[in-house]
Amino acid sequence: MSKKLLIIGNEGMVGSAIFSALKNIKNANLEILTLNKSQLDLRDQMNVQKFFQLNKVDEVILAAAKVGGIEANNTYPVKFLYDNLMIQNNVINSCHKSGVNKLLFLGSSCIYPRNSKQPISESEMLSGYLEKTNEPYAVAKIAGIKLCESFNREFGRDYRTVIPTNLYGKKDNFHPENSHVIPGLINRFHDAVMNNINIVKIWGSGNQLREFMHVDDMASACIFTLNLSKQKYDEVTDPMNSIVNIGTAKEIEIKLLAKMIAKITNFKGEIIFDENKPDGTPRKLLDTKKLSSLGWNYTIELEEGIKETYFWYKENYKKTRHS
């Protein structure tokens, strides 16, 4: 009997990577369904419930979310809190009501306190104050994690949560103000080269340390985690802390990252760091011992991944942006 797996958010960076990875596996007993925001407003409780009643599925990967960088989080806190709460509450609750027993929820490393012990283990969640620049988004994600855990505890569901480190790759958001670090820098340096601009300004001091992982590695880790037996997953998690970190266990200073991307994009001008802008969390490195103990490790190194992402950006994003 074939299994129906629904990917929610398949048009986004992570969802599309998971969809592509699953298609490449070519499992005849797996039917892959997709759902994106153009097909259904996930904030609409009634219509989300109707969708799950009409479309009987066995497993769900919830990759849909309202996401953005520091400036976007600062500018639109209501959207980052409200939209994400509504999306995940409607989907997770509808999964339960329609009998979906297995779900993978994608969390975020911003759920961890600003001053977490490094590297950050899963036990750090709710141990201190959150980073203010992305607090609304973090609160929403924590609520989603706890909703999954509550369905597991009260109804015996198998709803799992993975916590990815900072991601980048194909189909990322390359907006110059509302994007994350790597796509934002790719956009700025590329535009500077194309327009003969000799100076690129970057938010913050550049002293922050960050961990980055290619989205294809994230997709691989998600599929690996979803396919683990419940016994294996339960061995490394706890009913009240059922999350698993996904990362590379490597970090880089933003100054060095900027120089790397400048070199890849062939920018030869001056890089200026605006220390009047917030740095965000000073350091954020995930402890990935749980996942590595289960047998999964990343494969794409940072420079290789950024080169591939920049090639995709030039071939796809810039064309569609100016068409």
C-alpha positions as CSV (number, residue, x, y, z in Angstrom):
1,M,0.0,0.0,0.0
2,S,1.4,3.4,-0.9
3,K,1.9,6.1,1.6
4,K,0.7,9.7,1.1
5,L,3.1,12.4,2.2
6,L,2.1,16.0,2.2
7,I,4.7,18.8,2.0
8,I,3.2,22.1,3.1
9,G,5.2,25.1,1.8
10,N,6.7,23.4,-1.2
11,E,7.4,26.6,-3.1
12,G,9.7,28.0,-0.4
13,M,13.4,27.3,-0.1
14,V,13.2,24.4,2.4
15,G,10.0,22.9,1.1
16,S,11.1,22.8,-2.5
17,A,14.4,21.2,-1.5
18,I,12.6,18.5,0.5
19,F,10.3,18.0,-2.5
20,S,13.2,17.6,-4.9
21,A,15.1,15.2,-2.6
22,L,12.0,13.0,-2.2
23,K,11.4,12.9,-5.9
24,N,15.0,11.8,-6.5
25,I,14.5,8.9,-4.1
26,K,11.9,7.5,-6.5
27,N,10.0,5.4,-4.1
28,A,7.1,3.7,-5.9
29,N,5.2,3.2,-2.6
30,L,5.4,7.0,-1.8
31,E,2.8,9.4,-3.2
32,I,4.0,13.0,-2.7
33,L,1.4,15.8,-2.4
34,T,2.1,19.5,-2.1
35,L,0.3,22.5,-0.7
36,N,1.4,26.1,-0.9
37,K,0.0,29.6,-0.1
38,S,-1.4,30.2,-3.6
39,Q,-3.6,27.1,-3.2
40,L,-4.8,27.7,0.4
41,D,-4.5,30.5,3.0
42,L,-3.1,28.5,5.9
43,R,-4.3,31.2,8.3
44,D,-7.9,30.3,7.5
45,Q,-8.9,27.7,10.1
46,M,-12.1,26.5,8.4
47,N,-10.6,26.0,5.0
48,V,-7.5,24.3,6.4
49,Q,-9.7,21.8,8.2
50,K,-11.8,21.2,5.1
51,F,-8.6,20.5,3.1
52,F,-7.5,17.8,5.5
53,Q,-10.9,16.2,5.7
54,L,-11.0,16.0,1.9
55,N,-7.4,15.0,1.3
56,K,-6.5,12.0,3.4
57,V,-2.8,11.8,4.0
58,D,-0.5,9.7,6.2
59,E,2.4,12.0,7.0
60,V,2.9,15.8,6.8
61,I,6.0,18.0,6.6
62,L,5.2,21.5,7.7
63,A,7.7,23.8,6.0
64,A,5.4,26.8,5.5
65,A,6.2,29.9,7.6
66,K,6.5,33.7,7.5
67,V,10.3,34.2,7.5
68,G,12.8,37.1,7.2
69,G,16.0,38.7,8.5
70,I,16.6,41.2,11.4
71,E,15.0,44.2,9.7
72,A,11.9,42.3,8.6
73,N,11.4,41.0,12.1
74,N,11.8,44.4,13.6
75,T,9.5,46.1,11.0
76,Y,6.7,43.5,11.0
77,P,6.5,41.8,14.4
78,V,2.8,41.3,14.2
79,K,3.0,39.3,11.0
80,F,5.9,37.2,12.3
81,L,3.9,36.3,15.4
82,Y,0.3,36.2,14.2
83,D,0.8,34.6,10.8
84,N,3.1,31.9,12.1
85,L,0.8,31.1,15.1
86,M,-2.2,30.8,12.8
87,I,-0.4,28.7,10.1
88,Q,1.0,26.1,12.5
89,N,-2.0,26.0,14.9
90,N,-4.4,25.3,12.0
91,V,-2.2,22.7,10.3
92,I,-1.1,20.8,13.4
93,N,-4.7,20.8,14.8
94,S,-6.2,19.8,11.5
95,C,-3.7,17.0,11.2
96,H,-4.8,15.6,14.5
97,K,-8.5,16.0,13.7
98,S,-8.1,14.2,10.4
99,G,-6.1,11.3,11.8
100,V,-2.6,12.2,10.6
101,N,-0.4,10.4,13.1
102,K,3.1,11.5,11.9
103,L,4.2,15.1,11.3
104,L,7.5,16.9,11.0
105,F,7.5,20.5,12.1
106,L,10.3,22.9,11.1
107,G,11.4,25.1,14.0
108,S,14.1,27.7,14.1
109,S,17.3,28.2,16.0
110,C,16.0,31.6,17.2
111,I,13.9,29.7,19.7
112,Y,17.1,29.5,21.9
113,P,17.9,32.3,24.4
114,R,20.3,35.1,23.3
115,N,22.9,34.1,25.8
116,S,22.7,30.3,25.4
117,K,25.6,28.1,26.3
118,Q,27.6,27.3,23.2
119,P,27.3,25.1,21.3
120,I,23.5,25.2,21.9
121,S,22.0,22.0,23.0
122,E,18.3,21.2,22.7
123,S,17.9,21.6,26.5
124,E,18.6,25.3,26.2
125,M,15.1,26.1,25.0
126,L,13.1,28.2,27.5
127,S,16.2,28.6,29.7
128,G,16.6,32.4,29.3
129,Y,15.6,35.6,27.5
130,L,15.2,35.5,23.7
131,E,17.0,37.8,21.2
132,K,14.8,40.9,21.0
133,T,15.2,41.4,17.2
134,N,13.4,38.1,16.4
135,E,11.4,37.5,19.6
136,P,7.9,37.4,17.9
137,Y,9.0,34.8,15.4
138,A,10.7,32.8,18.1
139,V,7.7,32.8,20.4
140,A,5.5,31.5,17.5
141,K,7.9,28.7,16.8
142,I,8.2,27.7,20.5
143,A,4.4,27.6,20.6
144,G,4.4,25.2,17.6
145,I,6.9,23.0,19.2
146,K,4.9,22.8,22.4
147,L,1.7,22.1,20.4
148,C,3.3,19.2,18.8
149,E,4.6,17.9,22.1
150,S,1.1,18.3,23.7
151,F,-0.6,16.3,21.0
152,N,2.1,13.6,21.5
153,R,1.6,13.5,25.3
154,E,-2.2,13.7,25.3
155,F,-3.2,11.7,22.2
156,G,-0.1,9.6,21.4
157,R,0.7,11.3,18.1
158,D,4.2,11.2,16.5
159,Y,4.7,14.9,15.8
160,R,8.5,15.7,15.6
161,T,10.3,19.0,15.4
162,V,13.7,19.7,13.8
163,I,15.7,22.9,14.6
164,P,17.8,24.0,11.7
165,T,20.7,26.4,11.9
166,N,20.9,29.3,9.5
167,L,20.0,28.1,6.0
168,Y,20.8,29.3,2.5
169,G,20.5,28.0,-1.0
170,K,18.4,27.9,-4.1
171,K,15.0,29.8,-3.9
172,D,16.1,31.8,-1.0
173,N,14.8,35.4,-0.4
174,F,17.4,37.7,-1.9
175,H,15.7,41.0,-1.0
176,P,18.3,43.6,-0.1
177,E,16.6,44.6,3.2
178,N,14.3,41.7,4.2
179,S,16.6,38.8,3.6
180,H,18.9,36.7,5.8
181,V,22.7,37.2,5.8
182,I,24.0,35.1,2.9
183,P,21.3,35.9,0.3
184,G,21.4,39.6,1.4
185,L,25.1,39.8,0.9
186,I,25.0,38.0,-2.4
187,N,22.5,40.5,-3.7
188,R,24.4,43.5,-2.4
189,F,27.8,42.4,-3.7
190,H,26.4,41.4,-7.1
191,D,24.5,44.7,-7.6
192,A,27.7,46.6,-6.6
193,V,29.7,44.7,-9.2
194,M,27.0,45.2,-11.9
195,N,26.6,48.9,-11.2
196,N,30.4,49.7,-10.5
197,I,29.7,50.6,-6.9
198,N,32.9,50.6,-4.8
199,I,31.5,50.5,-1.3
200,V,29.1,47.9,0.2
201,K,27.7,48.6,3.7
202,I,26.8,45.8,6.0
203,W,24.7,45.8,9.2
204,G,26.5,45.4,12.5
205,S,30.1,45.1,13.6
206,G,30.8,41.9,11.6
207,N,32.1,40.3,14.8
208,Q,29.1,38.0,15.2
209,L,29.7,34.3,14.8
210,R,27.2,32.3,12.7
211,E,26.7,28.7,11.5
212,F,25.3,28.1,8.0
213,M,24.0,25.1,6.3
214,H,23.0,24.5,2.7
215,V,19.3,23.8,2.2
216,D,19.9,20.5,0.4
217,D,21.6,19.2,3.5
218,M,18.6,20.4,5.5
219,A,16.3,18.5,3.2
220,S,18.4,15.4,3.6
221,A,18.3,15.7,7.4
222,C,14.5,16.3,7.4
223,I,13.8,13.1,5.4
224,F,16.3,11.2,7.6
225,T,14.5,12.3,10.8
226,L,11.0,11.7,9.5
227,N,11.9,8.1,8.5
228,L,13.5,7.3,11.9
229,S,11.5,4.7,13.8
230,K,9.6,6.2,16.8
231,Q,11.8,4.1,19.1
232,K,15.0,5.6,17.7
233,Y,13.6,9.2,17.8
234,D,12.4,8.7,21.4
235,E,15.8,7.5,22.5
236,V,17.4,10.9,21.9
237,T,14.4,13.1,22.8
238,D,12.1,13.7,25.8
239,P,8.3,14.2,25.8
240,M,8.8,17.8,27.1
241,N,11.8,18.5,24.9
242,S,11.2,16.5,21.7
243,I,13.4,18.7,19.4
244,V,16.4,17.7,17.3
245,N,19.0,20.2,16.1
246,I,20.3,20.2,12.5
247,G,23.5,21.9,11.6
248,T,27.2,21.6,10.6
249,A,28.8,22.3,14.0
250,K,31.0,24.9,12.2
251,E,30.8,28.7,12.5
252,I,32.3,31.7,10.8
253,E,32.7,35.4,11.7
254,I,30.4,37.6,9.6
255,K,33.4,39.7,8.5
256,L,35.1,36.6,7.0
257,L,31.8,35.5,5.4
258,A,31.5,38.9,3.7
259,K,35.0,38.6,2.3
260,M,34.2,35.1,1.1
261,I,31.1,36.3,-0.7
262,A,32.9,39.4,-2.1
263,K,35.5,37.1,-3.6
264,I,32.9,34.7,-5.1
265,T,30.9,37.6,-6.7
266,N,34.2,39.3,-7.8
267,F,33.6,42.5,-5.7
268,K,36.9,44.3,-5.3
269,G,35.7,47.4,-3.5
270,E,35.5,48.4,0.2
271,I,33.3,46.7,2.8
272,I,32.0,49.0,5.6
273,F,30.4,47.6,8.7
274,D,27.7,49.8,10.2
275,E,28.1,49.4,14.0
276,N,25.0,51.6,14.6
277,K,22.9,48.7,13.4
278,P,22.1,45.7,15.6
279,D,24.3,42.6,15.6
280,G,21.6,40.3,16.8
281,T,22.8,37.3,18.9
282,P,26.6,37.5,19.3
283,R,27.1,33.8,18.7
284,K,24.8,30.9,17.6
285,L,26.3,27.5,17.1
286,L,24.0,24.4,17.4
287,D,25.0,21.2,19.2
288,T,24.2,18.5,16.7
289,K,25.3,15.4,18.7
290,K,21.8,13.9,18.8
291,L,21.4,13.8,15.0
292,S,25.0,12.7,14.4
293,S,24.6,9.9,16.9
294,L,21.6,8.7,14.9
295,G,23.8,8.5,11.7
296,W,23.3,11.8,9.8
297,N,25.9,14.4,8.9
298,Y,26.1,17.3,6.5
299,T,28.0,17.0,3.1
300,I,28.1,20.5,1.5
301,E,30.9,22.9,2.7
302,L,30.1,26.6,3.0
303,E,32.2,28.0,0.1
304,E,31.0,25.3,-2.3
305,G,27.4,25.9,-1.3
306,I,27.7,29.7,-1.7
307,K,29.2,29.3,-5.2
308,E,26.3,27.1,-6.2
309,T,23.8,29.5,-4.7
310,Y,25.3,32.5,-6.5
311,F,25.2,30.6,-9.8
312,W,21.5,29.8,-9.2
313,Y,20.9,33.5,-8.2
314,K,22.4,34.8,-11.5
315,E,20.6,32.2,-13.6
316,N,17.2,32.4,-12.0
317,Y,16.5,35.1,-9.5
318,K,18.0,38.1,-11.3
319,K,16.3,37.0,-14.6
320,T,12.8,36.7,-13.0
321,R,13.3,39.9,-11.0
322,H,14.0,42.0,-14.1
323,S,11.7,40.2,-16.6
